[in-house]
Amino acid sequence: QKEVEQDPGPLSVPEGAIVSLNCTYSNSAFQYFMWYRQYSRKGPELLMYTYSSGNKEDGRFTAQVDKSSKYISLFIRDSQPSDSATYLCAMATGGGNKLTFGTGTQLKVEL
Amino acid sequence: GAVVSQHPSWVICKSGTSVKIECRSLDFQATTMFWYRQFPKQSLMLMATSNEGSKATYEQGVEKDKFLINHASLTLSTLTVTSAHPEDSSFYICSARKDASGSGELFFGEGSRLTVL
């Protein structure tokens, strides 16, 4: 079993839809949770950074962490074609240095 | 956000040659940088942790004699793929943490795509 599980997709939605992306994990020591967006042939770009459980909102993006269920989510409101990319979840333990990534979910927002 | 720059972004080389990839933190000092490898449609896999002024720490299964890492200054780490072979063709990405405490955000470079013929 992988430490971090993420559905690779692809996920296709119409413009304006609410997108829900999720990851599950098995390591209860993870305390730092991140979402990255990666466009084709580019490096990952940090979208959201959360410590421990709870919600965090930034513009159209909301990150949720449920440590009791070992489940994290990223919601994108009013999705745009420019949101089309691969979204990677990543996690780290209290030491913070080593990130464990999910495989990424490929998202396509269509006009 | 902080800026991490990689060079070159794209390189093609012949089998048996060595290739050097640079990773620079442009607007902050990074005592620790990380090197990842990403194969098509797969996640990022950590190869090694690069520590300024000391030896890199390699992940299990990564050959340290093949992937030479040097972190000569607080803003520069280099990865040299020695005697490259076609199976080394991949997308290599570096990252750096802005916060020295180890809990801060991690910023990634744009990646370097290596193709070995």
Interface residues (C-beta under 8 A of the other chain):
Chain A: P8 Y32 M34 Y36 R41 K42 G43 P44 E45 L46 Y49 Y51 L88 A90 G94 G95 G96 N97 K98 L99 F101 G102 T103 G104
Chain B: G1 V4 Q6 T32 F34 K41 Q42 S43 L44 M45 L46 T49 F91 I93 R97 S101 G102 S103 G104 E105 L106 F107 F108 G109 E110 G111 R113
